[in-house]
């Protein structure tokens, strides 16, 4: 049985996180290209981490969020070995669905932006569901 629960998450909150681009974040190492600049998958990873961290403190114990959709544009390169600022803003809350506007900046230059969706889940029920799926396959 699933019990409905209201989540008190503050729509409109903005969170900021800094990340240092390392060699393992480069397109060359990730395999998404052959240049040593911030890869698109790594930029997306930073956006997901920032959105997850932003909301986690507002959830009851035992709950977390999982990413389900991301649609971003990688607008400009950023070098390896420098800081990237990720800003995430919670734009929409629809029961368990959270929609964030995310952007990445390098030295105040917009290098990526888009929309990221996450769902609030009960951590244990989510893990149990995955185990059931695995055991059936």
C-alpha positions as CSV (number, residue, x, y, z in Angstrom):
1,X,0.0,0.0,0.0
2,X,1.3,3.5,-0.9
3,X,0.5,6.2,1.5
4,X,0.1,9.7,0.0
5,X,2.2,12.3,1.6
6,X,2.4,16.0,1.1
7,X,6.0,17.3,0.7
8,X,6.7,20.8,1.9
9,X,9.3,21.9,-0.6
10,X,9.8,25.6,-1.2
11,X,9.1,26.4,-4.8
12,X,11.3,29.1,-6.2
13,X,14.4,28.2,-4.1
14,X,17.7,28.8,-5.8
15,X,20.8,26.8,-5.0
16,X,24.4,27.3,-6.2
17,X,27.3,24.9,-6.2
18,X,30.8,25.2,-7.5
19,X,32.6,22.3,-9.2
20,X,36.2,22.1,-10.3
21,X,36.6,20.6,-13.8
22,X,39.0,17.7,-13.6
23,X,40.6,15.5,-16.3
24,X,37.9,12.9,-15.7
25,X,35.3,15.5,-16.7
26,X,36.8,16.1,-20.1
27,X,35.1,15.1,-23.3
28,X,38.3,13.2,-24.2
29,X,38.2,11.0,-21.1
30,X,34.4,10.6,-21.0
31,X,34.4,9.5,-24.6
32,X,31.9,12.1,-25.9
33,X,34.6,13.8,-28.0
34,X,38.3,14.1,-28.3
35,X,39.1,17.5,-26.8
36,X,40.1,18.4,-23.3
37,X,37.2,20.6,-22.3
38,X,34.2,20.1,-20.0
39,X,32.1,17.3,-21.5
40,X,28.3,17.7,-21.8
41,X,27.7,14.5,-19.7
42,X,29.8,16.0,-16.9
43,X,28.0,19.3,-17.1
44,X,24.7,17.4,-16.8
45,X,26.1,15.4,-13.9
46,X,27.0,18.7,-12.1
47,X,23.4,20.0,-12.7
48,X,21.9,16.8,-11.4
49,X,24.1,16.8,-8.2
50,X,23.2,20.4,-7.6
51,X,19.5,19.9,-8.0
52,X,19.5,16.7,-5.8
53,X,21.5,18.5,-3.0
54,X,19.2,21.6,-3.2
55,X,16.1,19.7,-2.4
56,X,17.3,16.9,-0.2
57,X,17.4,18.9,3.1
58,X,13.6,19.6,2.7
59,X,12.6,16.0,2.4
60,X,11.6,13.8,5.3
61,X,13.9,11.1,6.5
62,X,13.9,8.1,4.2
63,X,13.1,10.1,1.1
64,X,15.3,11.2,-1.8
65,X,14.9,12.3,-5.4
66,X,15.7,10.6,-8.6
67,X,16.4,12.3,-11.9
68,X,14.0,11.3,-14.7
69,X,14.5,13.9,-17.4
70,X,17.0,16.5,-18.5
71,X,16.9,18.7,-21.5
72,X,19.9,21.1,-21.7
73,X,21.9,23.0,-24.3
74,X,25.6,23.1,-23.9
75,X,26.3,26.6,-25.3
76,X,30.1,27.1,-24.8
77,X,33.2,25.3,-23.8
78,X,34.9,25.5,-20.4
79,X,38.5,24.4,-19.7
80,X,39.7,21.6,-17.5
81,X,41.1,22.8,-14.1
82,X,38.8,25.7,-13.6
83,X,35.6,26.4,-11.6
84,X,32.1,25.9,-12.9
85,X,29.1,27.5,-11.1
86,X,25.8,25.6,-11.2
87,X,22.6,27.4,-10.4
88,X,19.4,25.4,-9.9
89,X,16.0,26.9,-9.3
90,X,13.0,24.9,-8.4
91,X,10.4,26.2,-10.8
92,X,7.5,23.7,-10.4
93,X,6.2,21.3,-7.8
94,X,3.5,18.9,-8.8
95,X,3.0,16.4,-6.0
96,X,6.2,14.3,-6.3
97,X,7.4,15.8,-9.5
98,X,10.0,18.6,-9.2
99,X,11.0,20.7,-12.2
100,X,14.2,22.7,-12.0
101,X,15.7,25.4,-14.3
102,X,19.4,24.7,-14.3
103,X,22.3,26.7,-15.7
104,X,26.1,26.4,-15.8
105,X,28.5,29.3,-15.7
106,X,32.2,29.6,-16.3
107,X,33.7,32.9,-15.2
108,X,30.2,34.5,-15.4
109,X,29.7,33.2,-18.9
110,X,26.6,31.1,-19.5
111,X,27.9,27.8,-20.9
112,X,24.8,25.6,-20.4
113,X,21.1,25.8,-19.4
114,X,17.9,23.8,-19.5
115,X,15.3,21.9,-17.5
116,X,15.8,19.0,-15.1
117,X,13.0,16.9,-13.6
118,X,13.3,14.8,-10.5
119,X,10.7,12.7,-8.6
120,X,10.5,12.3,-4.8
121,X,10.7,8.7,-3.8
122,X,10.8,6.6,-0.7
123,X,14.4,5.4,-0.8
124,X,13.8,1.9,0.6
125,X,10.7,1.2,-1.6
126,X,12.6,2.4,-4.6
127,X,15.5,0.1,-3.9
128,X,13.1,-2.8,-3.2
129,X,11.4,-2.2,-6.5
130,X,14.7,-2.4,-8.4
131,X,15.5,-5.6,-6.6
132,X,12.2,-7.1,-7.6
133,X,12.8,-6.1,-11.2
134,X,16.3,-7.7,-11.2
135,X,15.0,-10.9,-9.6
136,X,12.4,-11.3,-12.3
137,X,14.9,-10.9,-15.2
